[in-house]
Amino acid sequence: MSAAVVTPMIAGLGPTELIIIVGIIVLLFGASKLPELARGSGRALRIFKAETKGLMDDDDKTDAQREIDARAAEADARRDADFDAQHPVRRTDDPGTPGSPR
């Protein structure tokens, strides 16, 4: 029984395909332009990550704000329930007790 050799694949591409793609990129852009291309790609990736992190922070703030709003609404409901229990409401269309003036 022999163990199978597993090679990592990136986006469904094996090592041979990746080497061919890198070779084509070198032919298209030239060896002198590759460092500049890599720097530009790195900057773009850094900016993208920063923007993504900013959006995630905004979502976290939104979640925190929702939590605060939910707690405030719960406290308001509790306060209203306590007020209603302490001050019963009398209906105005209630005829009252017998013998009372109308």
N, C-alpha and C positions, 0 to 999 in steps of 0.2 A: 504494500500500500504506500503510495507516494503522496507527499503533501503538495497541494497546488500552490503555486506562487501567485499571490494576489498583488497587483500593482494598482496604486491609487489612480482614479480617473477624475479629472476635473471637467465638469459639464459634459460627461460622456466621451471625453477625448483621452486617449492613452498617451504615454510618453512619446511614441513615434510621431503621432499627429501634432503634439505640442512642439516638438523639435522642428518639424516642417513649417509650422506657422511662424515660429521665431525666425527661421531662415528667410521666409518670404518677407517678413517685416524688415529684416536687415537689408534685403535687396531693394525694397521699395524706398525706404527712407535713408539708407546709407548709414554707415557706422558712426559718422561724425554727428548726425542728428539724433541718434538714439538717447544720449544722456539728456539732451534738452527735452525730448519727448517724454522721458521718464520723469523729469522734474515737473513738467507741466501736468502730467497725469497724477503725480503725487500731490501737488497743490490742489488740483480739482477734487481728489479723493478726500483730502483734509477738510476742504470747505464743505463738501457734501456731508461728511461725518459731523461737523460742527452744526450745520443746519438741522440735520436729523436729531441731534442731541437737543437742540433748542426746541424743536417741535415736541419731543418727548417730555421736556421740562414743562412746556406749556400744558401738555395733557395732564401731567402730574398736578400742576397748580389747579387745573380745571377740576380734577378729581377731588382735590383737597377742598376747593370751594364748594363743590357739590355736597361733600360731607358736612361742611359748616352750615350750608343752607338747610340740609336735612335735619340737623340737630336743632337749628333755630326754629324750623317749622314744628318739630316735635315739642319743643319747649312752649311755643305759642299755643299749640293744641292742648297741652297739659294745663297751661295757665287758664285758657278759656273754659276747660272742663271744670277746673276748681272754682272759677267765678260763677259758672252756671249752677254748680252745686250749692254755693253759698247764697245766691240770689235767684230763687225760683221765679220764673216768668208767669204772670197771670194773664190769661187770655182776655182781651177786651170784649169779645163777644160772649163771654161767660155771663149767664143771667144772674149769677150771684146766688146767695142763699135765699131760701123762701123767707118772705117777710122783709127783705131789705128794699130800700127805696130804689126806684129805677131812674 
